[in-house]
Amino acid sequence: MTSPSIITRDLDKMAAKTGNVYESLYIISKRARQIAVKEKEELNAKLAEFASTVDNLEEIFENREQIEISRFYEKQPKPVALAIDEFMDDKVMFRNKEEEDSSINL
């Protein structure tokens, strides 16, 4: 289970994964963006099913379904919390392109 987003995070543990706290936070932010984009695409796809140009009584019931879908996504953990947990559990793959480029030139 993902922890709440308002907790104290140990930056030393985050920094230990890469050797640099800023690099760790950069990786986490990139992963959080990926998660957010994926969730937004899913939500938009589900809400697109309800798109119509006709106003009628059925639209009221569809609107309730839209509200339930939106509430479900609002209750989901924030992308940053998910990204931090994935990073700390070593579930995020990352590489340093500069180190790869320098090893090739040797």
N, C-alpha and C positions, 0 to 999 in steps of 0.2 A: 504494500500500500504506500502510496506517495505521501510524504509528510506535508503538513501545511506550509504555505508560502511565507508566513511570518514567523520564522524561527532564526536563531543565530546560526550562522554558517561558519565553519572553521576554515578560514582562508589558507592556513598553513597546510591543511590536508589537501585542499584543492591545488595549491601550488606544487605539492609534492608529486603530483601526477605528471607534470610537464617540466618542473623546475622553475617555473615562472608564473606568478599569480595572474598576470595580465594575459598570458597565452592561454591559461586555463579558462579564464572568464571569456576570452574571445571564442574558444571552442564551444563553451556552454551557450553563448549567445547565438552562434551559428546553428547549433542543434535546436535551440528554442525556436528560431525562425523557421526551420524545417518543419517542426511539429506544428507550429501555428498555421503555416501555409497548408499543410495536410488537413488539419481540422477545419480550416475555412473552406477548403474545396469540398470536403464531405458535407458540411452544413449547407453550403450553397447548392450542392447537388440535391440534397433532400428537400430544401425549400423551393427549388425550381419545379418540383413536381406539382406544387400548388399554384403556380403562376397561371393566371387566367385573366381575360379581359372582360368577362361577363360577371355582373353583380347579381347575385341571387341568394336565396336562403341557404343553399348548400355551402356557399362561401363562408358562412358563419361557423359551420362545423369544421371546415378545412382550416379556418383561422385558429380554432382551438388546437388542432393538431400541430399547426405551425408553432404555436406558443409552447406546447409540450416539447417539441423538438428543440426550440431555442432554450428552454429551461434546462433540458438535459445537458446541452453544451455549456451553459453557464455554470453548472455544478461540477463540471470536469475540472481536474487540477490544471493549474496554469501551465503553459508550455515551459516557462522557466523552471518551475519546480520539477517537472518531468525531466528536463534536460540536466538539471543538477544531479538528480538521482541516477540517471543513466550514466553520467560522467563519473560519479563517485563509485558506482558499481562496475566500472570498466566495461560498459556496454556500448560506448561510443568509440568508433575507430577514427583516429586522426593521424596525420603525418606532418612532418615539417619539410616543406618543399625545398627550402634553402639548404637543409642538410643533405637531402637527396641530390640536389644539383652539385653541391661541393664534393660529394663522394664520387660522382661520375667524372669530374675533372682531374682526379688524382692519377 
